[in-house]
Amino acid sequence: MIKDLILKNRSYRRFYQDSKISINDLKELVELARLSPSGKNLQPLKYFLSADDETNAKIFSTLAWAGYLKDWNGPEEGEKPAGYIVILGDSRLTKNYFCDHGIVSQSMLLGAVEKGLGGCIFASIKREKLKELLNIEDHFEVLLVIALGKPKEEIVIEEALNNDIKYYRDENQVHHVPKSDLNEIIIS
């Protein structure tokens, strides 16, 4: 059921780095993106795929990992993602990507969960540095990066208390994600 996939689709930030992802796995996820809805059916998104250590390290160096975890600079060696999908907007087609990159991100992450993988969407990116490191042409705009791998952390969804929605890690390194109550988010 879709709800089961959504419950397993968390923002994973630690992975079994030695559990490799193939370029074919990444292509299968992009196929889900390709089949997803697109504003005006413009299909202006393109994808840069990485599953090798050298390119992964370049991408990793441009990402900010967890805003609420102030004392954590991201996964250590051995816990880094095994692959990435960089979502690009092709400005030759349009400069308005609507919410296409959000739609395709969710499609790909649900596909990743179905494959036994997990991921995290990044919008906090050193975009110009990433374009330079990957030799991405100027007409492409870096929109989002999806980090992927076999999850190496436990994530628990819990009820937000006093509207505190900040995620945190407990003493056992379990990642807690407070969610607002359904009755609080429905206004009619």
Secondary structure, DSSP 8 states (H G I E B T S, - for coil): -HHHHHHH--B---B-TTS---HHHHHHHHHHHHTS--GGG---EEEEEE-SHHHHHHHHTTB---TT-TT--S--TTSS-SEEEEEEEETTT-S--TTHHHHHHHHHHHHHHHTT-EEEEE--B-HHHHHHHHT--TTEEEEEEEEEE-B-S-EEEEE-BTTB---EE-TT--EEEEE--HHHH---
